[in-house]
Amino acid sequence: MGFATTPRLSWGPGAIELLNGLGVRRAFVVVDPNLAPANRQRRLVEELEGGGASVTSFADVAIEPTVASVARAVTAAEAFGPDWIIALGGGSTIDTAKAAWLGFEKPGFPFDDPPPLLELGLRAKARFVAVPTTSGSGSEGSWLTQYRRANGQFVEIASRDLVPDWALLDAGFPASMPRELTATTGADALAHALEAFVSPWANPFSDALARDALERLARDLPTVYRHGDDLDARLSVHFASAHAGLAVSNAQAGLAHALAHAVGAVVPLPHGRLVAALLPDVVEFNFPATRDRLGQLGGTLGIGAAHGRTTLADKLRELWTTIGLPRTLAEAGVPTELLAEHRDRIVAEALVAPGAIANPRVASVEEIRNLLSATHPERPRLA
């Protein structure tokens, strides 16, 4: 058992002012392309230039990073030669920046077939700052980077070296997120926290972070969905996302994430939307193995210590309805025919994913097939 090193954290409205005091000489800023013309990028660049840094920006970021999109980022970083790499964006941007950092530090790194659980020995050339502009992936606190191969297969690189040197949490950055993005990223954060809490690899440190994230999200996510300019609630949800990211990177995600990544390889829908559709049924499936753990949450998610198999799942479905999220894969936009066509591939990929391996209840091939069917209108009983 262990707990990964966390990044140094700065938070609040002036969080990014830290940048001009880091001694940055050459800053390679990986930025969400939707932010490239926005004030938030200009504000970050001004802070860097105010500290005397030379800055270049890279905005060729894929919504779902791939080996090819990562290679473009690595090439750009090598051409510029930074001493700091800075990610400004959501999970895809931060993962792309981490991969660019890795490729810059380790020329020729085999992104298409990386070895597991690496000691990378980063920071010989550059250090890393993450500035999240969404409240969902928690990648600013994690020791992972994730992307896809050309065939859509999900790849996850895990190394404690990938924990950022600094994570800067400013609620003003996600404040302009549209409602749908607020909901989907919030659902991803909640799933991180819940799956981390029931994981067999959970520990007292990840539990504390997961509990806090669950409490904040249950209370404040509906508020920021309705009132995006409520900065107190925004900051609370932003903290929750970081806490959930720290929890899940130390305790591991579960079957909802494993299935969401496998389905996402077939139907390119937002990851948080797929996780939301899958999580309630995974909670029901896991209940025989998680009854005692869930009882320890007490009223955190609006349920008492005494509850049945469907209680928490139904609470999640109620929350999803409140924030406009789908309750089934069919509602999420996954065609039934396409799901049936690719079911065997989805099941095979989900079974070998880290989330399935760390799930509190081991799932068979048939049980995963049933879970996929359960997220469509004709719902079989989950044994």
C-alpha positions in Angstrom: 0.0 0.0 0.0 1.1 3.5 -0.6 0.1 7.0 -1.6 1.6 8.9 -4.5 3.2 12.3 -4.1 0.7 15.1 -4.6 1.5 18.2 -6.6 2.1 21.5 -4.9 -1.2 23.3 -4.9 -2.1 27.0 -5.3 -5.7 28.0 -5.2 -8.0 31.0 -5.3 -8.5 33.9 -7.7 -4.7 34.7 -7.9 -3.5 31.1 -8.2 -1.8 31.6 -11.6 0.2 34.6 -10.2 2.6 31.9 -9.0 3.8 31.5 -12.5 5.9 34.6 -12.6 7.8 33.5 -9.5 9.0 30.1 -10.8 12.0 31.3 -12.7 10.5 30.1 -16.0 12.8 30.9 -18.9 11.1 29.0 -21.8 7.4 28.0 -21.3 5.7 25.6 -23.7 2.0 26.1 -23.0 -0.4 23.3 -24.2 -3.8 24.9 -24.4 -7.3 23.7 -25.1 -8.0 25.0 -28.6 -11.3 26.4 -27.4 -9.3 28.7 -25.0 -6.7 29.8 -27.5 -8.4 33.1 -28.3 -9.7 33.6 -24.8 -8.8 35.9 -22.0 -7.8 33.0 -19.8 -4.9 32.1 -22.1 -3.8 35.8 -22.4 -3.9 36.1 -18.6 -1.6 33.1 -18.2 0.8 34.2 -20.9 1.0 37.7 -19.3 2.0 36.1 -16.0 4.7 34.1 -17.6 6.0 37.0 -19.7 5.9 39.2 -16.6 8.4 36.9 -15.0 10.7 37.2 -18.0 9.7 34.0 -19.8 9.7 33.3 -23.5 6.4 31.6 -24.3 5.1 29.5 -27.1 1.6 28.0 -27.3 0.5 24.6 -28.7 -3.3 24.3 -29.4 -3.4 21.2 -31.6 -5.0 19.2 -28.9 -7.4 16.3 -29.7 -10.6 16.0 -27.6 -9.6 12.4 -27.1 -5.7 12.3 -27.3 -4.2 9.7 -29.7 -0.8 8.4 -30.4 -0.7 10.7 -33.5 -1.9 13.8 -31.6 0.6 13.2 -28.8 3.4 12.8 -31.4 2.6 16.3 -32.8 2.8 17.8 -29.3 6.1 16.0 -28.6 7.6 17.4 -31.9 6.5 20.9 -31.1 8.0 20.7 -27.6 11.3 19.3 -29.0 11.4 22.2 -31.5 11.0 24.8 -28.8 13.1 23.3 -26.0 11.2 24.4 -22.8 12.3 24.4 -19.2 8.7 24.3 -18.1 5.6 22.7 -19.7 2.3 24.2 -18.7 -1.1 22.7 -19.4 -4.1 25.0 -19.7 -7.4 23.1 -20.2 -9.3 20.0 -19.3 -8.3 16.4 -18.9 -7.5 15.9 -22.6 -5.2 18.9 -22.6 -3.4 18.0 -19.4 -2.9 14.4 -20.6 -1.6 15.7 -23.9 0.8 18.0 -22.1 2.0 15.2 -19.8 2.7 13.0 -22.9 4.5 15.9 -24.6 6.6 16.3 -21.4 7.4 12.5 -21.4 8.3 12.4 -25.1 10.4 15.6 -24.8 12.3 14.1 -21.8 12.6 10.6 -23.3 13.1 10.8 -27.1 11.8 7.7 -28.9 9.5 6.7 -26.0 7.2 3.9 -27.3 3.8 5.5 -26.9 2.2 2.8 -29.0 3.3 0.0 -26.6 4.4 1.5 -23.3 5.6 -0.7 -20.5 3.4 -0.6 -17.3 4.1 1.2 -14.0 7.2 3.1 -15.0 9.9 5.0 -13.2 10.5 7.6 -15.8 13.1 9.9 -14.3 11.6 13.0 -15.6 12.7 16.7 -14.9 16.1 16.4 -16.4 15.0 19.0 -19.0 11.7 20.5 -17.8 9.1 20.7 -15.1 5.4 20.7 -15.3 2.4 22.9 -14.2 -1.3 22.0 -14.7 -4.0 24.7 -14.8 -7.3 22.9 -15.1 -10.2 24.8 -16.8 -12.7 22.0 -16.2 -13.7 20.3 -12.9 -13.8 16.6 -13.8 -10.7 14.6 -14.8 -8.5 15.5 -11.8 -5.5 14.9 -14.1 -3.9 17.9 -12.4 -3.3 15.7 -9.4 -2.9 12.3 -10.9 0.2 10.2 -11.9 -1.4 9.1 -15.2 -1.7 10.1 -18.8 -4.2 8.6 -21.1 -4.7 8.4 -24.9 -5.8 6.1 -27.6 -4.1 4.0 -30.3 -5.1 4.4 -34.0 -7.7 1.6 -33.6 -9.3 3.4 -30.7 -7.8 1.2 -28.0 -7.3 3.0 -24.7 -3.8 3.3 -23.3 -2.9 4.4 -19.8 0.7 5.3 -18.7 1.2 5.2 -14.9 4.2 6.7 -13.2 4.6 8.8 -10.1 7.0 11.0 -12.1 3.9 12.3 -14.0 2.5 14.1 -11.0 2.7 17.8 -11.8 5.1 20.0 -9.9 2.3 22.5 -9.4 -1.5 22.4 -9.8 -3.1 25.9 -9.9 -6.8 25.9 -9.0 -8.6 29.1 -9.9 -12.4 28.9 -10.0 -12.5 31.7 -12.5 -11.1 29.3 -15.2 -14.0 26.8 -15.3 -16.6 29.5 -14.5 -17.5 30.0 -18.2 -18.0 26.3 -18.9 -21.4 25.6 -20.6 -23.9 23.7 -18.5 -23.5 20.5 -20.4 -19.7 20.4 -19.9 -20.2 21.3 -16.2 -22.5 18.3 -15.9 -20.4 15.8 -17.8 -17.1 16.7 -16.1 -18.8 16.8 -12.7 -20.2 13.3 -13.3 -16.7 12.1 -14.1 -15.3 13.5 -10.9 -18.1 12.0 -8.8 -17.5 8.6 -10.5 -13.8 8.9 -9.7 -14.5 9.6 -6.0 -17.1 6.8 -5.6 -15.1 4.2 -7.4 -12.0 5.1 -5.5 -13.9 4.8 -2.2 -15.1 1.3 -2.9 -11.9 0.1 -4.5 -10.0 -2.8 -2.9 -6.9 -0.6 -3.2 -8.5 2.3 -1.1 -6.6 3.5 1.9 -7.3 6.1 4.7 -5.7 8.9 2.7 -7.7 8.2 -0.5 -10.8 7.7 1.5 -10.6 11.2 3.1 -10.2 12.8 -0.3 -13.0 10.7 -1.9 -15.4 11.5 1.0 -14.8 15.2 0.7 -15.2 15.1 -3.1 -18.5 13.2 -2.8 -19.9 15.6 -0.2 -19.0 18.7 -2.3 -20.3 17.3 -5.6 -23.6 16.1 -4.2 -24.1 19.5 -2.6 -22.6 21.9 -5.1 -22.8 20.3 -8.6 -26.5 21.1 -9.1 -25.8 24.7 -8.0 -23.0 25.3 -10.5 -25.2 23.6 -13.2 -28.0 26.1 -12.5 -25.8 29.1 -11.6 -22.5 28.9 -13.4 -21.3 32.3 -12.0 -21.5 31.1 -8.4 -17.8 31.2 -7.7 -18.0 29.8 -4.2 -19.8 26.7 -5.5 -17.5 26.6 -8.5 -14.4 26.6 -6.3 -15.9 23.8 -4.2 -16.6 21.7 -7.2 -13.1 22.5 -8.5 -11.6 21.3 -5.2 -13.8 18.2 -5.4 -12.4 17.4 -8.9 -8.8 17.7 -7.7 -9.6 15.6 -4.6 -11.3 12.9 -6.6 -8.4 12.8 -9.0 -5.9 12.4 -6.2 -8.2 9.6 -4.7 -8.6 7.7 -7.9 -5.0 7.9 -9.0 -4.1 6.3 -5.7 -7.0 3.8 -5.3 -7.9 3.2 -9.0 -11.1 3.6 -10.9 -13.6 0.8 -11.3 -15.8 -0.9 -13.9 -17.8 2.2 -14.8 -14.6 3.8 -16.1 -13.4 0.6 -17.7 -16.7 0.2 -19.7 -16.8 3.9 -20.5 -13.4 3.8 -22.1 -14.3 0.7 -24.0 -17.6 2.1 -25.3 -15.8 5.4 -26.1 -13.5 3.5 -28.5 -16.6 2.6 -30.6 -18.8 5.7 -30.1 -16.8 8.9 -29.7 -19.1 10.5 -27.1 -17.9 12.7 -24.1 -16.3 10.4 -21.5 -18.3 11.9 -18.6 -21.5 11.3 -20.5 -20.7 7.6 -20.9 -19.6 7.3 -17.3 -22.8 8.9 -16.0 -24.9 6.4 -18.0 -23.0 3.4 -16.7 -22.3 4.3 -13.1 -25.7 3.6 -11.5 -25.9 0.1 -13.0 -22.3 -0.6 -11.9 -23.1 0.5 -8.4 -26.0 -2.0 -8.4 -23.8 -4.7 -9.7 -21.1 -4.0 -7.1 -23.5 -3.8 -4.2 -22.9 -7.3 -2.8 -19.2 -6.5 -2.4 -19.6 -2.9 -1.3 -22.5 -2.9 1.1 -20.4 -2.3 4.2 -18.2 0.4 2.5 -21.2 2.3 1.2 -22.7 2.2 4.7 -19.7 4.1 5.9 -20.6 7.1 3.8 -23.7 7.7 5.9 -25.6 10.7 4.6 -22.8 12.0 2.3 -24.8 11.3 -0.8 -28.2 11.8 0.7 -28.7 8.2 1.8 -28.7 6.8 5.3 -26.5 4.1 6.6 -29.3 1.6 6.1 -30.0 1.3 2.4 -30.7 -1.4 -0.3 -29.2 -2.4 -3.5 -30.9 0.3 -5.6 -30.9 3.2 -3.2 -27.6 4.8 -4.2 -28.1 4.0 -7.9 -31.5 5.6 -7.8 -30.0 8.7 -6.1 -27.4 9.0 -8.8 -30.1 8.7 -11.5 -32.0 11.5 -9.7 -28.9 13.6 -9.7 -28.3 13.0 -13.4 -31.8 14.0 -14.2 -31.3 17.2 -12.2 -28.2 18.2 -14.2 -29.4 17.0 -17.6 -27.4 13.8 -17.9 -28.4 10.5 -19.5 -29.5 7.6 -17.3 -28.8 4.9 -20.0 -26.3 4.4 -22.8 -29.3 4.7 -25.2 -30.1 8.2 -23.8 -26.4 9.0 -24.0 -26.5 8.5 -27.8 -25.1 5.0 -28.2 -27.1 3.3 -30.9 -28.4 -0.1 -29.8 -27.4 -1.7 -33.1 -23.8 -0.4 -32.9 -23.5 -1.6 -29.3 -24.7 -5.0 -30.4 -22.2 -5.1 -33.3 -19.2 -4.2 -31.2 -20.3 -5.9 -27.9 -17.6 -8.6 -28.0 -14.8 -6.0 -28.6 -16.2 -3.7 -25.8 -16.4 -6.6 -23.3 -12.9 -7.8 -24.2 -11.3 -4.4 -23.8 -13.2 -3.7 -20.5 -12.1 -7.0 -19.0 -8.4 -6.1 -19.2 -8.7 -2.5 -18.2 -7.2 -1.4 -14.9 -10.7 -0.3 -13.7 -12.0 -3.9 -14.2 -9.0 -5.4 -12.4 -9.5 -3.1 -9.4 -13.3 -3.3 -9.3 -14.6 -4.5 -5.9 -16.6 -7.3 -7.6 -14.9 -9.4 -10.3 -17.1 -9.4 -13.4 -17.4 -12.3 -15.8 -17.8 -11.9 -19.6 -21.5 -12.6 -19.3 -22.0 -10.2 -16.4 -20.3 -7.4 -18.4 -22.6 -8.2 -21.3 -25.6 -7.9 -19.0 -24.3 -4.6 -17.7 -24.2 -3.2 -21.2 -27.7 -4.5 -21.9 -28.9 -3.0 -18.6 -28.1 0.5 -19.8 -30.7 0.2 -22.6 -34.5 0.3 -22.1 -35.1 -3.4 -21.7 -33.2 -3.9 -18.5 -32.3 -7.5 -17.4 -32.1 -8.1 -13.7 -28.5 -7.7 -12.4 -27.6 -10.7 -10.4 
